[in-house]
Each structure stands twice: as structure tokens, then as C-alpha cells.
Amino acid sequence: KENLGVEYAVIKWPDQTLNKKVLKESRKIIENSEIAPFFLKVFGIQLHPDGCIILKCVDERKEIFNLREKLINNVKGIPKKQSSWAHIPLGRILSPVGSETMQKLKRLITEIDNDINHNLLINSVHIVHEQQWYMEKKDYLFTKNLNKRS
């Protein structure tokens, strides 16, 4: 549970040096954004051809997309390569597993896909320095708790 996160935007890829101005501008935009807590609908699991395994999500209020767009449009130097959908990364297959194991994994994902139906309360946004893939090792650089709108 502590390793799950919803990616809003990437302010630096692992092979890039952190631009402190990008970090400062991103933090300012997040701080000044009015976002009420919202539910993210988690509705299935998916395996991508690159080996990435994700939980499929729908952000009905488009809070993730709106904040992502605000960051991309207003922070000079933020990477152009960004996700365009809402999801929760679970992991990635990094080395060949063989066709038999892959077929078993695909069958398992097909079996459990329809059983995943959950509303996840999002009540905070973080800027995270992820030092190891999939949040195994991370530092929280900033947290904004989302407040109910009156």
C-alpha cells in the first residue's frame, strides 16, 4: 500500500538532473491549486507490451489531468514526455520470463480484471523524489493536503 501512487506529472526523469527552478515552480502551482478531495475509480488491471503492470483508473472530475496540464503549460523545463491517463503503477517485468509464465500471468490478469472495482479517496498530493522504481525508495519533498470546498 505504501508504494502505490498516482502519477500526475514527472518533473524529472531518472537520467536527468533536478532543475531546482522546475521543482520550485511545480511546488508553487500545486500549493496554489484549489483541489477538493476526490475519488479515483479503480476498475481493472492491465499488462502493457513493455512489461508495465498497472491498475486502470478513471478520474471523473479530471483533477489529475487539470493539474498535469497546469504544470506542463506553466513550468518551463518540465519534461515533454508525460502520461496522458490516470493509473496506478504496480510494477514492471524487467527480464524475459518465458512464454509459459507470460501466458499464466495474462490468464491471471484476465481472471481478476473484472473483480477490481474500487473508489480510492485522493486527499493529498505529493512531490516525490523516487530513488528506486515503483516507490520502493522515495523522499517526500512536498505534501499538500486537499481541503473540502465550502
C-alpha positions, 0 to 999 in steps of 0.5 A: 500500500505504501508504494502505490501512487498516482502519477500526475506529472514527472518533473524529472526523469531518472537520467536527468538532473533536478532543475531546482527552478522546475521543482520550485515552480511545480511546488508553487502551482500545486500549493496554489491549486484549489483541489477538493478531495476526490475519488479515483475509480479503480476498475481493472488491471492491465499488462502493457507490451513493455512489461508495465503492470498497472491498475486502470483508473478513471478520474471523473472530475479530471483533477489529475489531468487539470493539474498535469496540464497546469504544470506542463503549460506553466513550468518551463523545463518540465519534461515533454514526455508525460502520461496522458491517463490516470493509473496506478503503477504496480510494477514492471517485468524487467527480464524475459520470463518465458512464454509459459509464465507470460501466458499464466500471468495474462490468464491471471490478469484476465481472471481478476480484471473484472473483480477490481472495482474500487473508489480510492479517496485522493486527499493529498498530493505529493512531490516525490523524489523516487530513488528506486522504481515503483516507490520502493525508495522515495523522499517526500519533498512536498505534501499538500493536503486537499481541503473540502470546498465550502 
